[in-house]
Amino acid sequence: MTVELPSLPVREILPALAEALETSPSAVLSAPPGAGKTTLVPLFLLDQPWLNGGKIILLEPRRLAARAAAGRMAELLGEKVGETVGYRMRLDNRVSAKTRIEVVTEGVFTRMILDDPELAGVSAVLFDEFHERSLDADFGLALALDVQSALRDDLKIIVMSATLDVERVAGLLGDAPVLQSEGRSYPVDVRYESRNSDERVEDAVVRTIIEAHRSDAGSILAFLPGQAEITRTAERLAGRFDQNTMIVPLYGNLSQKDQDAAIRPAPKGTRKIVLATSIAETSITIDGVRIIVDSGLQRLA
């Protein structure tokens, strides 16, 4: 299957990746956010001879990122999700007999490999956003390496990350070749806003968003600790802007329709204010955002 891949930075190293996988069972790919690794690498691998009709499993740390990646790849192929590209996560599957790229969450992959230790019909496993590091990701990689060494020496394993100690991971994969995409850099103007000790984080973020919206152009992405803070910030922003500015939340418990609305670029002539948790830091890319407002807080278990 041949598809015209978008001209994103990671495209330049795809020939080197193909060459590396001809002689090595594993590879490490480092590319900054927005370079295109999540969507371009799996589509590129579809045409590799060693795939031999097998499936590609792409692991994503978050459900939102998994759905977004599957949707974007299906769009590039001119198909619907569930045809060549599908996803599988807890309580939500979109796969069919035609599916050759499955985007799965890390916990689902652990269950897949425990149920089928040979990973029959799977030719490659890609660990995306590995720098986020989780027990499920580490355990999944350990199991995949075990399968590769004991049962499936033809199984390809690729670890992809935006920020990672690539040499250490390459050593873990038996001194696997390392490929690095430089991505694209743009000048960034950093401004610090003060917050009084008795001021709620939502109030400080609202004040900063209003000032940024007034003084600069483009959509705004604001990071808040969790769903409750996002809801309160949205309530405080309601009615502050005209109809050409949309205010949309983005967190894991939203419906797929609402998540898609947050990720989709703002229509021409309009602006968008996305109120998000840390899910939007590296797992997904939101087009059109020129301003980032970071509360500096994150809620972790």
C-alpha positions in Angstrom: 0.0 0.0 0.0 1.5 3.3 -1.1 0.4 6.6 0.5 1.7 10.1 0.0 3.1 11.0 3.4 2.9 14.6 4.5 6.1 16.6 4.4 6.9 16.4 8.2 10.4 16.3 9.7 10.5 12.6 10.5 10.0 11.8 6.8 13.7 12.5 6.2 14.9 9.7 8.3 12.4 7.0 7.2 14.8 5.6 4.5 17.4 5.2 7.3 14.9 3.5 9.5 14.0 1.0 6.7 17.7 0.3 6.2 18.3 -0.2 9.9 15.4 -2.7 10.2 16.7 -4.8 7.4 19.6 -5.9 9.5 18.4 -5.3 13.1 15.4 -6.6 14.9 15.0 -3.4 16.9 15.5 0.4 16.5 15.2 3.5 18.6 13.7 6.7 17.1 13.9 10.0 18.8 11.9 13.0 17.4 10.5 16.1 19.0 6.7 16.7 19.4 5.1 17.5 16.1 7.7 15.8 13.9 5.2 13.2 12.7 6.6 10.0 14.1 3.3 8.7 15.5 1.5 8.7 12.2 4.2 8.6 9.5 6.3 5.7 10.8 3.5 3.0 10.9 2.2 4.0 7.5 5.7 3.9 6.1 6.3 0.4 7.5 3.2 -0.9 5.7 5.3 -1.2 2.5 8.3 -3.0 4.1 9.0 -6.5 2.7 9.7 -8.0 6.1 6.1 -7.1 7.2 5.0 -10.1 5.1 1.3 -9.4 5.6 1.6 -9.1 9.3 0.1 -6.4 11.6 1.7 -3.4 13.1 0.9 -2.7 16.8 1.3 0.9 17.9 1.3 1.5 21.6 0.0 4.8 23.0 0.1 5.8 26.7 -3.3 7.5 26.5 -6.7 6.7 25.0 -7.1 10.2 23.5 -3.8 9.9 21.8 -4.6 6.4 20.5 -7.9 7.6 18.9 -6.3 10.7 17.5 -3.4 8.7 15.9 -5.8 6.2 14.4 -8.0 8.9 13.1 -5.2 10.8 11.5 -3.7 7.8 9.8 -7.1 6.7 8.4 -7.6 10.2 7.1 -4.2 10.1 5.3 -5.3 6.8 3.7 -8.7 8.2 2.7 -10.5 5.6 4.8 -12.5 5.4 8.0 -11.1 4.2 11.3 -11.5 0.4 11.5 -10.4 -0.3 8.0 -6.6 -0.4 7.3 -6.1 1.5 10.6 -8.0 0.8 13.8 -7.7 1.1 17.5 -8.3 -1.2 20.5 -8.7 0.0 24.1 -10.7 -0.9 27.2 -14.4 -0.9 26.3 -13.8 0.6 22.9 -12.6 -1.3 19.8 -12.6 -0.2 16.1 -10.9 -3.0 14.2 -11.9 -5.3 11.4 -10.5 -8.2 9.3 -8.9 -5.5 7.1 -7.0 -3.8 9.9 -3.2 -3.9 9.5 -2.3 -1.1 12.0 -3.8 -1.4 15.4 -3.3 1.5 17.8 -3.6 0.2 21.3 -3.2 1.5 24.9 -0.4 0.0 26.9 -2.7 -2.0 29.3 -4.4 -3.6 26.3 -1.1 -4.7 24.8 -0.1 -6.4 28.0 -3.3 -8.4 27.9 -2.8 -9.2 24.2 0.7 -10.6 24.7 -0.3 -12.6 27.8 -3.2 -14.2 25.9 -1.0 -14.9 22.9 2.7 -15.1 23.9 3.8 -15.6 20.2 2.0 -12.5 19.0 0.8 -14.5 16.0 0.2 -12.4 12.9 2.0 -9.4 14.4 5.2 -8.3 12.5 6.1 -5.1 14.4 5.5 -3.5 17.8 6.0 0.3 18.1 6.2 1.9 21.6 5.3 5.5 21.1 5.9 8.4 23.6 8.1 6.0 25.7 9.5 8.9 27.6 6.3 9.1 29.6 7.4 5.9 31.3 4.7 3.8 33.0 4.6 0.4 34.6 2.4 -0.8 31.7 4.9 0.5 29.1 8.0 -1.0 30.8 6.2 -4.3 31.4 5.0 -4.4 27.8 8.5 -3.8 26.4 9.9 -6.5 28.7 7.3 -8.9 27.5 7.9 -8.0 23.8 11.7 -8.4 24.2 11.1 -11.8 25.8 8.9 -12.9 22.9 11.5 -11.6 20.4 14.4 -13.4 22.0 12.6 -16.7 22.7 9.9 -17.2 20.2 9.9 -14.6 17.4 13.3 -13.6 16.1 11.4 -12.0 13.2 9.5 -9.6 15.4 10.5 -6.0 15.0 10.5 -3.6 18.0 10.7 0.1 17.6 10.9 2.5 20.6 9.9 6.1 19.8 10.1 9.1 22.0 10.3 12.9 22.1 12.7 13.2 25.0 14.6 10.1 26.0 18.0 8.8 27.0 18.2 7.0 23.7 21.6 5.3 24.3 20.4 3.5 27.4 17.2 2.3 25.7 19.3 1.2 22.6 21.5 -0.8 25.0 18.4 -2.5 26.5 17.4 -3.5 22.9 20.8 -5.1 22.3 22.6 -2.0 21.0 19.8 -1.3 18.5 20.5 1.5 15.9 19.4 5.0 17.0 17.8 7.4 14.6 17.2 11.1 15.5 14.9 13.6 13.7 15.7 17.2 14.4 12.2 18.4 14.0 11.3 22.0 13.4 12.1 24.8 15.9 10.6 28.2 16.2 11.5 31.2 18.3 9.6 31.3 21.6 8.8 34.3 23.7 8.5 33.3 27.4 6.6 35.6 29.8 6.1 34.9 33.5 2.9 36.0 35.2 2.7 36.3 39.0 0.0 34.7 41.1 -0.8 35.7 44.7 -0.7 33.0 47.3 -4.4 33.4 48.0 -5.4 33.5 44.3 -7.0 30.4 42.9 -5.2 28.9 39.9 -8.3 29.2 37.8 -8.5 33.0 38.4 -4.8 33.4 37.5 -5.2 31.4 34.3 -8.3 33.2 33.3 -6.6 36.6 33.8 -3.6 35.4 31.7 -5.8 34.0 28.9 -7.8 37.2 28.6 -4.6 39.3 28.3 -3.0 36.8 25.8 -6.1 36.8 23.7 -6.2 40.6 23.6 -2.5 41.1 22.8 -1.6 38.2 20.5 -3.2 36.3 17.6 -3.8 32.6 17.2 -5.4 29.8 19.2 -4.5 29.3 22.9 -3.7 26.1 24.7 -3.9 26.3 28.5 -2.6 23.6 30.9 -4.5 23.0 34.1 -4.1 20.3 36.8 -7.4 18.4 36.2 -11.0 18.3 35.1 -12.4 20.3 38.0 -10.0 23.2 37.3 -10.8 23.0 33.6 -14.6 23.2 34.3 -14.2 26.2 36.6 -11.9 28.0 34.2 -14.4 27.4 31.3 -17.2 28.9 33.5 -15.1 32.0 34.3 -14.3 32.5 30.6 -17.9 32.1 29.4 -19.2 35.3 27.8 -15.8 37.0 27.8 -15.2 36.7 24.0 -17.2 37.1 20.8 -18.6 34.3 18.7 -15.3 33.9 16.8 -13.6 32.4 19.8 -14.5 28.9 21.0 -13.7 27.6 24.4 -13.2 23.8 24.5 -12.0 21.4 27.2 -9.7 18.5 26.7 -9.2 15.7 29.2 -9.4 11.9 29.2 -13.0 11.4 30.4 -14.6 13.5 27.6 -16.6 11.8 24.8 -14.7 11.1 21.6 -16.8 13.7 19.8 -15.7 16.4 22.3 -12.1 15.3 22.2 -12.1 15.5 18.4 -13.5 19.0 18.6 -10.7 20.1 20.8 -8.0 18.6 18.6 -9.4 19.8 15.3 -8.0 23.1 14.0 -10.2 26.2 14.5 -12.2 27.1 11.4 -10.8 29.9 9.2 -11.3 33.3 10.8 -11.9 31.9 14.3 -9.8 31.2 17.3 -9.9 28.4 19.9 -9.0 28.3 23.6 -8.2 24.7 24.6 -8.3 24.0 28.3 -6.3 20.8 28.8 -4.7 18.6 31.3 -1.1 17.4 30.7 -2.5 15.0 28.1 -1.7 17.6 25.4 1.9 18.1 26.3 3.5 15.5 24.1 0.9 12.8 23.2 -1.0 14.9 20.6 -0.4 17.9 18.4 -3.1 20.6 18.1 -2.8 22.7 14.9 -3.1 26.4 15.0 -1.9 27.0 18.6 0.4 29.9 18.9 0.0 30.7 22.7 0.6 28.4 25.6 -0.6 29.3 29.1 0.8 26.9 31.7 -0.5 26.9 35.2 2.6 25.2 36.4 0.5 22.6 38.2 -0.2 18.9 37.5 -2.2 16.3 39.4 -0.4 13.0 39.7 -1.3 9.8 41.6 
